[in-house]
Amino acid sequence: MALRFIAKDPNTDGANCPTVWVDETRQELVFQGWKVGGDTRLACLTAGPIPDSEEIVRLPMRMVAAIREACDVADRSTVQ
């Protein structure tokens, strides 16, 4: 199954903006956001190095409703 689109950040231009999806097959939430890299305030987020296959992203607080919706979709998924 393809990723299920939930929402884009409503306060951006509609392109290249924070977005939330649900992958019901893999049972994962998928986020597009701004890279955290270089933000020294967030250096304490990790307990060790971040693997090349991972990234920390930022999403604006106005995306909370979309994230909740994605969590609800994931909870209702028939895949267990």
mmCIF file of the N, C-alpha and C atoms, coordinates in Angstrom:
data_MODEL
# 
_entry.id   MODEL 
# 
loop_
_atom_site.group_PDB 
_atom_site.id 
_atom_site.type_symbol 
_atom_site.label_atom_id 
_atom_site.label_alt_id 
_atom_site.label_comp_id 
_atom_site.label_asym_id 
_atom_site.label_entity_id 
_atom_site.label_seq_id 
_atom_site.pdbx_PDB_ins_code 
_atom_site.Cartn_x 
_atom_site.Cartn_y 
_atom_site.Cartn_z 
_atom_site.occupancy 
_atom_site.B_iso_or_equiv 
_atom_site.pdbx_formal_charge 
_atom_site.auth_seq_id 
_atom_site.auth_comp_id 
_atom_site.auth_asym_id 
_atom_site.auth_atom_id 
_atom_site.pdbx_PDB_model_num 
ATOM 1   N N  . MET A 1 1  ? 0.839  -1.180 0.000  1.00 0.00 ? 1  MET A N  1 
ATOM 2   C CA . MET A 1 1  ? 0.000  0.000  0.000  1.00 0.00 ? 1  MET A CA 1 
ATOM 3   C C  . MET A 1 1  ? 0.883  1.242  0.000  1.00 0.00 ? 1  MET A C  1 
ATOM 4   N N  . ALA A 1 2  ? 0.452  2.259  -0.700 1.00 0.00 ? 2  ALA A N  1 
ATOM 5   C CA . ALA A 1 2  ? 1.181  3.523  -0.745 1.00 0.00 ? 2  ALA A CA 1 
ATOM 6   C C  . ALA A 1 2  ? 1.016  4.273  0.566  1.00 0.00 ? 2  ALA A C  1 
ATOM 7   N N  . LEU A 1 3  ? 1.849  5.257  0.758  1.00 0.00 ? 3  LEU A N  1 
ATOM 8   C CA . LEU A 1 3  ? 1.710  6.110  1.932  1.00 0.00 ? 3  LEU A CA 1 
ATOM 9   C C  . LEU A 1 3  ? 0.366  6.832  1.879  1.00 0.00 ? 3  LEU A C  1 
ATOM 10  N N  . ARG A 1 4  ? -0.260 6.942  3.027  1.00 0.00 ? 4  ARG A N  1 
ATOM 11  C CA . ARG A 1 4  ? -1.530 7.664  3.123  1.00 0.00 ? 4  ARG A CA 1 
ATOM 12  C C  . ARG A 1 4  ? -1.237 9.095  3.564  1.00 0.00 ? 4  ARG A C  1 
ATOM 13  N N  . PHE A 1 5  ? -1.525 10.042 2.693  1.00 0.00 ? 5  PHE A N  1 
ATOM 14  C CA . PHE A 1 5  ? -1.303 11.457 2.982  1.00 0.00 ? 5  PHE A CA 1 
ATOM 15  C C  . PHE A 1 5  ? -2.261 11.901 4.082  1.00 0.00 ? 5  PHE A C  1 
ATOM 16  N N  . ILE A 1 6  ? -1.738 12.623 5.067  1.00 0.00 ? 6  ILE A N  1 
ATOM 17  C CA . ILE A 1 6  ? -2.569 13.168 6.139  1.00 0.00 ? 6  ILE A CA 1 
ATOM 18  C C  . ILE A 1 6  ? -2.712 14.679 5.966  1.00 0.00 ? 6  ILE A C  1 
ATOM 19  N N  . ALA A 1 7  ? -1.603 15.403 5.953  1.00 0.00 ? 7  ALA A N  1 
ATOM 20  C CA . ALA A 1 7  ? -1.706 16.861 5.830  1.00 0.00 ? 7  ALA A CA 1 
ATOM 21  C C  . ALA A 1 7  ? -0.350 17.499 5.583  1.00 0.00 ? 7  ALA A C  1 
ATOM 22  N N  . LYS A 1 8  ? -0.395 18.685 4.969  1.00 0.00 ? 8  LYS A N  1 
ATOM 23  C CA . LYS A 1 8  ? 0.773  19.561 4.861  1.00 0.00 ? 8  LYS A CA 1 
ATOM 24  C C  . LYS A 1 8  ? 0.576  20.716 5.826  1.00 0.00 ? 8  LYS A C  1 
ATOM 25  N N  . ASP A 1 9  ? 1.657  21.348 6.197  1.00 0.00 ? 9  ASP A N  1 
ATOM 26  C CA . ASP A 1 9  ? 1.597  22.524 7.055  1.00 0.00 ? 9  ASP A CA 1 
ATOM 27  C C  . ASP A 1 9  ? 0.708  23.565 6.369  1.00 0.00 ? 9  ASP A C  1 
ATOM 28  N N  . PRO A 1 10 ? -0.388 23.968 7.010  1.00 0.00 ? 10 PRO A N  1 
ATOM 29  C CA . PRO A 1 10 ? -1.319 24.899 6.373  1.00 0.00 ? 10 PRO A CA 1 
ATOM 30  C C  . PRO A 1 10 ? -0.775 26.319 6.238  1.00 0.00 ? 10 PRO A C  1 
ATOM 31  N N  . ASN A 1 11 ? 0.289  26.642 6.913  1.00 0.00 ? 11 ASN A N  1 
ATOM 32  C CA . ASN A 1 11 ? 0.820  28.004 6.866  1.00 0.00 ? 11 ASN A CA 1 
ATOM 33  C C  . ASN A 1 11 ? 2.033  28.143 5.965  1.00 0.00 ? 11 ASN A C  1 
ATOM 34  N N  . THR A 1 12 ? 2.209  27.222 5.026  1.00 0.00 ? 12 THR A N  1 
ATOM 35  C CA . THR A 1 12 ? 3.321  27.338 4.086  1.00 0.00 ? 12 THR A CA 1 
ATOM 36  C C  . THR A 1 12 ? 2.777  27.425 2.676  1.00 0.00 ? 12 THR A C  1 
ATOM 37  N N  . ASP A 1 13 ? 3.664  27.556 1.704  1.00 0.00 ? 13 ASP A N  1 
ATOM 38  C CA . ASP A 1 13 ? 3.256  27.803 0.323  1.00 0.00 ? 13 ASP A CA 1 
ATOM 39  C C  . ASP A 1 13 ? 2.709  26.577 -0.412 1.00 0.00 ? 13 ASP A C  1 
ATOM 40  N N  . GLY A 1 14 ? 2.639  25.432 0.224  1.00 0.00 ? 14 GLY A N  1 
ATOM 41  C CA . GLY A 1 14 ? 2.112  24.232 -0.419 1.00 0.00 ? 14 GLY A CA 1 
ATOM 42  C C  . GLY A 1 14 ? 3.165  23.390 -1.100 1.00 0.00 ? 14 GLY A C  1 
ATOM 43  N N  . ALA A 1 15 ? 4.362  23.910 -1.245 1.00 0.00 ? 15 ALA A N  1 
ATOM 44  C CA . ALA A 1 15 ? 5.474  23.152 -1.813 1.00 0.00 ? 15 ALA A CA 1 
ATOM 45  C C  . ALA A 1 15 ? 6.560  23.069 -0.747 1.00 0.00 ? 15 ALA A C  1 
ATOM 46  N N  . ASN A 1 16 ? 7.325  22.027 -0.761 1.00 0.00 ? 16 ASN A N  1 
ATOM 47  C CA . ASN A 1 16 ? 8.466  21.903 0.154  1.00 0.00 ? 16 ASN A CA 1 
ATOM 48  C C  . ASN A 1 16 ? 8.125  22.267 1.597  1.00 0.00 ? 16 ASN A C  1 
ATOM 49  N N  . CYS A 1 17 ? 7.005  21.788 2.096  1.00 0.00 ? 17 CYS A N  1 
ATOM 50  C CA . CYS A 1 17 ? 6.627  22.152 3.454  1.00 0.00 ? 17 CYS A CA 1 
ATOM 51  C C  . CYS A 1 17 ? 6.461  20.909 4.321  1.00 0.00 ? 17 CYS A C  1 
ATOM 52  N N  . PRO A 1 18 ? 6.487  21.074 5.645  1.00 0.00 ? 18 PRO A N  1 
ATOM 53  C CA . PRO A 1 18 ? 6.291  19.931 6.533  1.00 0.00 ? 18 PRO A CA 1 
ATOM 54  C C  . PRO A 1 18 ? 5.014  19.168 6.180  1.00 0.00 ? 18 PRO A C  1 
ATOM 55  N N  . THR A 1 19 ? 5.134  17.852 6.160  1.00 0.00 ? 19 THR A N  1 
ATOM 56  C CA . THR A 1 19 ? 4.033  16.984 5.736  1.00 0.00 ? 19 THR A CA 1 
ATOM 57  C C  . THR A 1 19 ? 4.018  15.740 6.610  1.00 0.00 ? 19 THR A C  1 
ATOM 58  N N  . VAL A 1 20 ? 2.827  15.167 6.792  1.00 0.00 ? 20 VAL A N  1 
ATOM 59  C CA . VAL A 1 20 ? 2.668  13.949 7.585  1.00 0.00 ? 20 VAL A CA 1 
ATOM 60  C C  . VAL A 1 20 ? 1.947  12.901 6.733  1.00 0.00 ? 20 VAL A C  1 
ATOM 61  N N  . TRP A 1 21 ? 2.476  11.663 6.745  1.00 0.00 ? 21 TRP A N  1 
ATOM 62  C CA . TRP A 1 21 ? 1.859  10.514 6.091  1.00 0.00 ? 21 TRP A CA 1 
ATOM 63  C C  . TRP A 1 21 ? 1.798  9.349  7.068  1.00 0.00 ? 21 TRP A C  1 
ATOM 64  N N  . VAL A 1 22 ? 0.986  8.349  6.729  1.00 0.00 ? 22 VAL A N  1 
ATOM 65  C CA . VAL A 1 22 ? 0.964  7.085  7.469  1.00 0.00 ? 22 VAL A CA 1 
ATOM 66  C C  . VAL A 1 22 ? 1.240  5.968  6.469  1.00 0.00 ? 22 VAL A C  1 
ATOM 67  N N  . ASP A 1 23 ? 2.153  5.084  6.825  1.00 0.00 ? 23 ASP A N  1 
ATOM 68  C CA . ASP A 1 23 ? 2.411  3.870  6.053  1.00 0.00 ? 23 ASP A CA 1 
ATOM 69  C C  . ASP A 1 23 ? 1.777  2.730  6.838  1.00 0.00 ? 23 ASP A C  1 
ATOM 70  N N  . GLU A 1 24 ? 0.557  2.341  6.443  1.00 0.00 ? 24 GLU A N  1 
ATOM 71  C CA . GLU A 1 24 ? -0.167 1.305  7.182  1.00 0.00 ? 24 GLU A CA 1 
ATOM 72  C C  . GLU A 1 24 ? 0.462  -0.072 7.000  1.00 0.00 ? 24 GLU A C  1 
ATOM 73  N N  . THR A 1 25 ? 1.105  -0.304 5.871  1.00 0.00 ? 25 THR A N  1 
ATOM 74  C CA . THR A 1 25 ? 1.742  -1.594 5.628  1.00 0.00 ? 25 THR A CA 1 
ATOM 75  C C  . THR A 1 25 ? 2.925  -1.798 6.567  1.00 0.00 ? 25 THR A C  1 
ATOM 76  N N  . ARG A 1 26 ? 3.755  -0.792 6.681  1.00 0.00 ? 26 ARG A N  1 
ATOM 77  C CA . ARG A 1 26 ? 4.946  -0.899 7.534  1.00 0.00 ? 26 ARG A CA 1 
ATOM 78  C C  . ARG A 1 26 ? 4.680  -0.449 8.965  1.00 0.00 ? 26 ARG A C  1 
ATOM 79  N N  . GLN A 1 27 ? 3.469  0.050  9.212  1.00 0.00 ? 27 GLN A N  1 
ATOM 80  C CA . GLN A 1 27 ? 3.078  0.549  10.527 1.00 0.00 ? 27 GLN A CA 1 
ATOM 81  C C  . GLN A 1 27 ? 4.033  1.638  11.010 1.00 0.00 ? 27 GLN A C  1 
ATOM 82  N N  . GLU A 1 28 ? 4.158  2.680  10.171 1.00 0.00 ? 28 GLU A N  1 
ATOM 83  C CA . GLU A 1 28 ? 5.064  3.780  10.470 1.00 0.00 ? 28 GLU A CA 1 
ATOM 84  C C  . GLU A 1 28 ? 4.393  5.114  10.179 1.00 0.00 ? 28 GLU A C  1 
ATOM 85  N N  . LEU A 1 29 ? 4.751  6.114  10.948 1.00 0.00 ? 29 LEU A N  1 
ATOM 86  C CA . LEU A 1 29 ? 4.407  7.494  10.633 1.00 0.00 ? 29 LEU A CA 1 
ATOM 87  C C  . LEU A 1 29 ? 5.588  8.060  9.870  1.00 0.00 ? 29 LEU A C  1 
ATOM 88  N N  . VAL A 1 30 ? 5.324  8.853  8.848  1.00 0.00 ? 30 VAL A N  1 
ATOM 89  C CA . VAL A 1 30 ? 6.378  9.426  8.015  1.00 0.00 ? 30 VAL A CA 1 
ATOM 90  C C  . VAL A 1 30 ? 6.225  10.948 8.054  1.00 0.00 ? 30 VAL A C  1 
ATOM 91  N N  . PHE A 1 31 ? 7.325  11.624 8.354  1.00 0.00 ? 31 PHE A N  1 
ATOM 92  C CA . PHE A 1 31 ? 7.306  13.084 8.480  1.00 0.00 ? 31 PHE A CA 1 
ATOM 93  C C  . PHE A 1 31 ? 8.298  13.713 7.523  1.00 0.00 ? 31 PHE A C  1 
ATOM 94  N N  . GLN A 1 32 ? 7.894  14.808 6.915  1.00 0.00 ? 32 GLN A N  1 
ATOM 95  C CA . GLN A 1 32 ? 8.819  15.683 6.189  1.00 0.00 ? 32 GLN A CA 1 
ATOM 96  C C  . GLN A 1 32 ? 8.882  16.963 7.003  1.00 0.00 ? 32 GLN A C  1 
ATOM 97  N N  . GLY A 1 33 ? 10.071 17.417 7.294  1.00 0.00 ? 33 GLY A N  1 
ATOM 98  C CA . GLY A 1 33 ? 10.221 18.637 8.083  1.00 0.00 ? 33 GLY A CA 1 
ATOM 99  C C  . GLY A 1 33 ? 11.556 19.282 7.795  1.00 0.00 ? 33 GLY A C  1 
ATOM 100 N N  . TRP A 1 34 ? 11.870 20.256 8.598  1.00 0.00 ? 34 TRP A N  1 
ATOM 101 C CA . TRP A 1 34 ? 13.140 20.968 8.440  1.00 0.00 ? 34 TRP A CA 1 
ATOM 102 C C  . TRP A 1 34 ? 14.228 20.230 9.198  1.00 0.00 ? 34 TRP A C  1 
ATOM 103 N N  . LYS A 1 35 ? 15.379 20.080 8.583  1.00 0.00 ? 35 LYS A N  1 
ATOM 104 C CA . LYS A 1 35 ? 16.496 19.416 9.248  1.00 0.00 ? 35 LYS A CA 1 
ATOM 105 C C  . LYS A 1 35 ? 16.930 20.202 10.478 1.00 0.00 ? 35 LYS A C  1 
ATOM 106 N N  . VAL A 1 36 ? 17.298 19.478 11.499 1.00 0.00 ? 36 VAL A N  1 
ATOM 107 C CA . VAL A 1 36 ? 17.745 20.082 12.744 1.00 0.00 ? 36 VAL A CA 1 
ATOM 108 C C  . VAL A 1 36 ? 19.230 20.412 12.681 1.00 0.00 ? 36 VAL A C  1 
ATOM 109 N N  . GLY A 1 37 ? 19.982 19.757 11.824 1.00 0.00 ? 37 GLY A N  1 
ATOM 110 C CA . GLY A 1 37 ? 21.431 19.889 11.760 1.00 0.00 ? 37 GLY A CA 1 
ATOM 111 C C  . GLY A 1 37 ? 21.940 21.297 12.004 1.00 0.00 ? 37 GLY A C  1 
ATOM 112 N N  . GLY A 1 38 ? 22.941 21.413 12.845 1.00 0.00 ? 38 GLY A N  1 
ATOM 113 C CA . GLY A 1 38 ? 23.565 22.689 13.137 1.00 0.00 ? 38 GLY A CA 1 
ATOM 114 C C  . GLY A 1 38 ? 22.904 23.473 14.258 1.00 0.00 ? 38 GLY A C  1 
ATOM 115 N N  . ASP A 1 39 ? 21.768 23.022 14.734 1.00 0.00 ? 39 ASP A N  1 
ATOM 116 C CA . ASP A 1 39 ? 21.073 23.715 15.823 1.00 0.00 ? 39 ASP A CA 1 
ATOM 117 C C  . ASP A 1 39 ? 21.651 23.223 17.149 1.00 0.00 ? 39 ASP A C  1 
ATOM 118 N N  . THR A 1 40 ? 22.539 23.978 17.717 1.00 0.00 ? 40 THR A N  1 
ATOM 119 C CA . THR A 1 40 ? 23.224 23.542 18.941 1.00 0.00 ? 40 THR A CA 1 
ATOM 120 C C  . THR A 1 40 ? 22.273 23.392 20.118 1.00 0.00 ? 40 THR A C  1 
ATOM 121 N N  . ARG A 1 41 ? 21.133 24.059 20.101 1.00 0.00 ? 41 ARG A N  1 
ATOM 122 C CA . ARG A 1 41 ? 20.165 23.915 21.188 1.00 0.00 ? 41 ARG A CA 1 
ATOM 123 C C  . ARG A 1 41 ? 19.609 22.501 21.241 1.00 0.00 ? 41 ARG A C  1 
ATOM 124 N N  . LEU A 1 42 ? 19.638 21.796 20.100 1.00 0.00 ? 42 LEU A N  1 
ATOM 125 C CA . LEU A 1 42 ? 19.060 20.463 20.036 1.00 0.00 ? 42 LEU A CA 1 
ATOM 126 C C  . LEU A 1 42 ? 20.104 19.361 20.077 1.00 0.00 ? 42 LEU A C  1 
ATOM 127 N N  . ALA A 1 43 ? 21.339 19.714 20.338 1.00 0.00 ? 43 ALA A N  1 
ATOM 128 C CA . ALA A 1 43 ? 22.414 18.727 20.369 1.00 0.00 ? 43 ALA A CA 1 
ATOM 129 C C  . ALA A 1 43 ? 22.176 17.661 21.432 1.00 0.00 ? 43 ALA A C  1 
ATOM 130 N N  . CYS A 1 44 ? 21.413 17.999 22.449 1.00 0.00 ? 44 CYS A N  1 
ATOM 131 C CA . CYS A 1 44 ? 21.159 17.054 23.538 1.00 0.00 ? 44 CYS A CA 1 
ATOM 132 C C  . CYS A 1 44 ? 20.092 16.024 23.182 1.00 0.00 ? 44 CYS A C  1 
ATOM 133 N N  . LEU A 1 45 ? 19.527 16.085 22.004 1.00 0.00 ? 45 LEU A N  1 
ATOM 134 C CA . LEU A 1 45 ? 18.454 15.154 21.621 1.00 0.00 ? 45 LEU A CA 1 
ATOM 135 C C  . LEU A 1 45 ? 18.918 13.717 21.484 1.00 0.00 ? 45 LEU A C  1 
ATOM 136 N N  . THR A 1 46 ? 20.160 13.517 21.182 1.00 0.00 ? 46 THR A N  1 
ATOM 137 C CA . THR A 1 46 ? 20.622 12.168 20.916 1.00 0.00 ? 46 THR A CA 1 
ATOM 138 C C  . THR A 1 46 ? 21.500 11.641 22.036 1.00 0.00 ? 46 THR A C  1 
ATOM 139 N N  . ALA A 1 47 ? 21.440 10.330 22.201 1.00 0.00 ? 47 ALA A N  1 
ATOM 140 C CA . ALA A 1 47 ? 22.294 9.677  23.189 1.00 0.00 ? 47 ALA A CA 1 
ATOM 141 C C  . ALA A 1 47 ? 23.569 9.179  22.533 1.00 0.00 ? 47 ALA A C  1 
ATOM 142 N N  . GLY A 1 48 ? 23.686 9.414  21.255 1.00 0.00 ? 48 GLY A N  1 
ATOM 143 C CA . GLY A 1 48 ? 24.852 8.977  20.495 1.00 0.00 ? 48 GLY A CA 1 
ATOM 144 C C  . GLY A 1 48 ? 24.762 9.532  19.091 1.00 0.00 ? 48 GLY A C  1 
ATOM 145 N N  . PRO A 1 49 ? 25.656 9.118  18.212 1.00 0.00 ? 49 PRO A N  1 
ATOM 146 C CA . PRO A 1 49 ? 25.640 9.630  16.846 1.00 0.00 ? 49 PRO A CA 1 
ATOM 147 C C  . PRO A 1 49 ? 24.381 9.180  16.093 1.00 0.00 ? 49 PRO A C  1 
ATOM 148 N N  . ILE A 1 50 ? 23.922 10.011 15.183 1.00 0.00 ? 50 ILE A N  1 
ATOM 149 C CA . ILE A 1 50 ? 22.762 9.683  14.349 1.00 0.00 ? 50 ILE A CA 1 
ATOM 150 C C  . ILE A 1 50 ? 23.280 8.955  13.113 1.00 0.00 ? 50 ILE A C  1 
ATOM 151 N N  . PRO A 1 51 ? 22.784 7.739  12.834 1.00 0.00 ? 51 PRO A N  1 
ATOM 152 C CA . PRO A 1 51 ? 23.241 7.002  11.655 1.00 0.00 ? 51 PRO A CA 1 
ATOM 153 C C  . PRO A 1 51 ? 22.922 7.766  10.371 1.00 0.00 ? 51 PRO A C  1 
ATOM 154 N N  . ASP A 1 52 ? 23.686 7.512  9.327  1.00 0.00 ? 52 ASP A N  1 
ATOM 155 C CA . ASP A 1 52 ? 23.452 8.163  8.038  1.00 0.00 ? 52 ASP A CA 1 
ATOM 156 C C  . ASP A 1 52 ? 22.048 7.884  7.501  1.00 0.00 ? 52 ASP A C  1 
ATOM 157 N N  . SER A 1 53 ? 21.444 6.783  7.927  1.00 0.00 ? 53 SER A N  1 
ATOM 158 C CA . SER A 1 53 ? 20.113 6.416  7.437  1.00 0.00 ? 53 SER A CA 1 
ATOM 159 C C  . SER A 1 53 ? 18.987 7.098  8.213  1.00 0.00 ? 53 SER A C  1 
ATOM 160 N N  . GLU A 1 54 ? 19.323 7.948  9.184  1.00 0.00 ? 54 GLU A N  1 
ATOM 161 C CA . GLU A 1 54 ? 18.311 8.613  10.000 1.00 0.00 ? 54 GLU A CA 1 
ATOM 162 C C  . GLU A 1 54 ? 18.531 10.122 9.991  1.00 0.00 ? 54 GLU A C  1 
ATOM 163 N N  . GLU A 1 55 ? 17.491 10.856 10.364 1.00 0.00 ? 55 GLU A N  1 
ATOM 164 C CA . GLU A 1 55 ? 17.560 12.314 10.426 1.00 0.00 ? 55 GLU A CA 1 
ATOM 165 C C  . GLU A 1 55 ? 16.571 12.794 11.473 1.00 0.00 ? 55 GLU A C  1 
ATOM 166 N N  . ILE A 1 56 ? 16.897 13.823 12.185 1.00 0.00 ? 56 ILE A N  1 
ATOM 167 C CA . ILE A 1 56 ? 15.963 14.481 13.081 1.00 0.00 ? 56 ILE A CA 1 
ATOM 168 C C  . ILE A 1 56 ? 15.373 15.651 12.306 1.00 0.00 ? 56 ILE A C  1 
ATOM 169 N N  . VAL A 1 57 ? 14.043 15.777 12.327 1.00 0.00 ? 57 VAL A N  1 
ATOM 170 C CA . VAL A 1 57 ? 13.387 16.875 11.619 1.00 0.00 ? 57 VAL A CA 1 
ATOM 171 C C  . VAL A 1 57 ? 12.548 17.679 12.594 1.00 0.00 ? 57 VAL A C  1 
ATOM 172 N N  . ARG A 1 58 ? 12.271 18.919 12.217 1.00 0.00 ? 58 ARG A N  1 
ATOM 173 C CA . ARG A 1 58 ? 11.428 19.799 13.022 1.00 0.00 ? 58 ARG A CA 1 
ATOM 174 C C  . ARG A 1 58 ? 10.089 19.958 12.317 1.00 0.00 ? 58 ARG A C  1 
ATOM 175 N N  . LEU A 1 59 ? 9.028  19.960 13.098 1.00 0.00 ? 59 LEU A N  1 
ATOM 176 C CA . LEU A 1 59 ? 7.695  20.262 12.589 1.00 0.00 ? 59 LEU A CA 1 
ATOM 177 C C  . LEU A 1 59 ? 7.114  21.373 13.456 1.00 0.00 ? 59 LEU A C  1 
ATOM 178 N N  . PRO A 1 60 ? 6.393  22.322 12.853 1.00 0.00 ? 60 PRO A N  1 
ATOM 179 C CA . PRO A 1 60 ? 5.827  23.394 13.650 1.00 0.00 ? 60 PRO A CA 1 
ATOM 180 C C  . PRO A 1 60 ? 4.682  22.888 14.530 1.00 0.00 ? 60 PRO A C  1 
ATOM 181 N N  . MET A 1 61 ? 4.479  23.526 15.662 1.00 0.00 ? 61 MET A N  1 
ATOM 182 C CA . MET A 1 61 ? 3.424  23.127 16.588 1.00 0.00 ? 61 MET A CA 1 
ATOM 183 C C  . MET A 1 61 ? 2.041  23.155 15.931 1.00 0.00 ? 61 MET A C  1 
ATOM 184 N N  . ARG A 1 62 ? 1.872  23.969 14.898 1.00 0.00 ? 62 ARG A N  1 
ATOM 185 C CA . ARG A 1 62 ? 0.571  24.022 14.228 1.00 0.00 ? 62 ARG A CA 1 
ATOM 186 C C  . ARG A 1 62 ? 0.240  22.712 13.514 1.00 0.00 ? 62 ARG A C  1 
ATOM 187 N N  . MET A 1 63 ? 1.214  21.782 13.442 1.00 0.00 ? 63 MET A N  1 
ATOM 188 C CA . MET A 1 63 ? 0.986  20.475 12.823 1.00 0.00 ? 63 MET A CA 1 
ATOM 189 C C  . MET A 1 63 ? 0.480  19.437 13.824 1.00 0.00 ? 63 MET A C  1 
ATOM 190 N N  . VAL A 1 64 ? 0.271  19.810 15.082 1.00 0.00 ? 64 VAL A N  1 
ATOM 191 C CA . VAL A 1 64 ? -0.152 18.854 16.107 1.00 0.00 ? 64 VAL A CA 1 
ATOM 192 C C  . VAL A 1 64 ? -1.435 18.135 15.700 1.00 0.00 ? 64 VAL A C  1 
ATOM 193 N N  . ALA A 1 65 ? -2.416 18.847 15.175 1.00 0.00 ? 65 ALA A N  1 
ATOM 194 C CA . ALA A 1 65 ? -3.682 18.200 14.772 1.00 0.00 ? 65 ALA A CA 1 
ATOM 195 C C  . ALA A 1 65 ? -3.437 17.154 13.687 1.00 0.00 ? 65 ALA A C  1 
ATOM 196 N N  . ALA A 1 66 ? -2.565 17.449 12.735 1.00 0.00 ? 66 ALA A N  1 
ATOM 197 C CA . ALA A 1 66 ? -2.250 16.493 11.675 1.00 0.00 ? 66 ALA A CA 1 
ATOM 198 C C  . ALA A 1 66 ? -1.523 15.272 12.230 1.00 0.00 ? 66 ALA A C  1 
ATOM 199 N N  . ILE A 1 67 ? -0.634 15.490 13.186 1.00 0.00 ? 67 ILE A N  1 
ATOM 200 C CA . ILE A 1 67 ? 0.084  14.373 13.804 1.00 0.00 ? 67 ILE A CA 1 
ATOM 201 C C  . ILE A 1 67 ? -0.885 13.506 14.596 1.00 0.00 ? 67 ILE A C  1 
ATOM 202 N N  . ARG A 1 68 ? -1.816 14.136 15.315 1.00 0.00 ? 68 ARG A N  1 
ATOM 203 C CA . ARG A 1 68 ? -2.843 13.361 16.033 1.00 0.00 ? 68 ARG A CA 1 
ATOM 204 C C  . ARG A 1 68 ? -3.685 12.546 15.062 1.00 0.00 ? 68 ARG A C  1 
ATOM 205 N N  . GLU A 1 69 ? -4.060 13.155 13.935 1.00 0.00 ? 69 GLU A N  1 
ATOM 206 C CA . GLU A 1 69 ? -4.840 12.428 12.929 1.00 0.00 ? 69 GLU A CA 1 
ATOM 207 C C  . GLU A 1 69 ? -4.051 11.234 12.403 1.00 0.00 ? 69 GLU A C  1 
ATOM 208 N N  . ALA A 1 70 ? -2.752 11.434 12.146 1.00 0.00 ? 70 ALA A N  1 
ATOM 209 C CA . ALA A 1 70 ? -1.907 10.337 11.675 1.00 0.00 ? 70 ALA A CA 1 
ATOM 210 C C  . ALA A 1 70 ? -1.850 9.220  12.714 1.00 0.00 ? 70 ALA A C  1 
ATOM 211 N N  . CYS A 1 71 ? -1.755 9.592  13.983 1.00 0.00 ? 71 CYS A N  1 
ATOM 212 C CA . CYS A 1 71 ? -1.742 8.582  15.052 1.00 0.00 ? 71 CYS A CA 1 
ATOM 213 C C  . CYS A 1 71 ? -3.069 7.835  15.098 1.00 0.00 ? 71 CYS A C  1 
ATOM 214 N N  . ASP A 1 72 ? -4.180 8.535  14.930 1.00 0.00 ? 72 ASP A N  1 
ATOM 215 C CA . ASP A 1 72 ? -5.495 7.894  14.899 1.00 0.00 ? 72 ASP A CA 1 
ATOM 216 C C  . ASP A 1 72 ? -5.608 6.913  13.738 1.00 0.00 ? 72 ASP A C  1 
ATOM 217 N N  . VAL A 1 73 ? -5.124 7.320  12.568 1.00 0.00 ? 73 VAL A N  1 
ATOM 218 C CA . VAL A 1 73 ? -5.139 6.432  11.402 1.00 0.00 ? 73 VAL A CA 1 
ATOM 219 C C  . VAL A 1 73 ? -4.299 5.197  11.678 1.00 0.00 ? 73 VAL A C  1 
ATOM 220 N N  . ALA A 1 74 ? -3.127 5.398  12.263 1.00 0.00 ? 74 ALA A N  1 
ATOM 221 C CA . ALA A 1 74 ? -2.251 4.274  12.580 1.00 0.00 ? 74 ALA A CA 1 
ATOM 222 C C  . ALA A 1 74 ? -2.930 3.335  13.586 1.00 0.00 ? 74 ALA A C  1 
ATOM 223 N N  . ASP A 1 75 ? -3.629 3.885  14.575 1.00 0.00 ? 75 ASP A N  1 
ATOM 224 C CA . ASP A 1 75 ? -4.326 3.058  15.562 1.00 0.00 ? 75 ASP A CA 1 
ATOM 225 C C  . ASP A 1 75 ? -5.442 2.238  14.925 1.00 0.00 ? 75 ASP A C  1 
ATOM 226 N N  . ARG A 1 76 ? -6.094 2.801  13.908 1.00 0.00 ? 76 ARG A N  1 
ATOM 227 C CA . ARG A 1 76 ? -7.200 2.088  13.257 1.00 0.00 ? 76 ARG A CA 1 
ATOM 228 C C  . ARG A 1 76 ? -6.744 1.112  12.184 1.00 0.00 ? 76 ARG A C  1 
ATOM 229 N N  . SER A 1 77 ? -5.466 1.125  11.872 1.00 0.00 ? 77 SER A N  1 
ATOM 230 C CA . SER A 1 77 ? -4.935 0.265  10.816 1.00 0.00 ? 77 SER A CA 1 
ATOM 231 C C  . SER A 1 77 ? -5.260 -1.200 11.107 1.00 0.00 ? 77 SER A C  1 
ATOM 232 N N  . THR A 1 78 ? -5.633 -1.923 10.071 1.00 0.00 ? 78 THR A N  1 
ATOM 233 C CA . THR A 1 78 ? -5.941 -3.347 10.233 1.00 0.00 ? 78 THR A CA 1 
ATOM 234 C C  . THR A 1 78 ? -4.690 -4.187 10.315 1.00 0.00 ? 78 THR A C  1 
ATOM 235 N N  . VAL A 1 79 ? -3.546 -3.598 9.975  1.00 0.00 ? 79 VAL A N  1 
ATOM 236 C CA . VAL A 1 79 ? -2.279 -4.322 10.043 1.00 0.00 ? 79 VAL A CA 1 
ATOM 237 C C  . VAL A 1 79 ? -1.800 -4.293 11.478 1.00 0.00 ? 79 VAL A C  1 
ATOM 238 N N  . GLN A 1 80 ? -1.504 -5.418 12.042 1.00 0.00 ? 80 GLN A N  1 
ATOM 239 C CA . GLN A 1 80 ? -1.006 -5.471 13.419 1.00 0.00 ? 80 GLN A CA 1 
ATOM 240 C C  . GLN A 1 80 ? 0.338  -6.081 13.434 1.00 0.00 ? 80 GLN A C  1 
# 
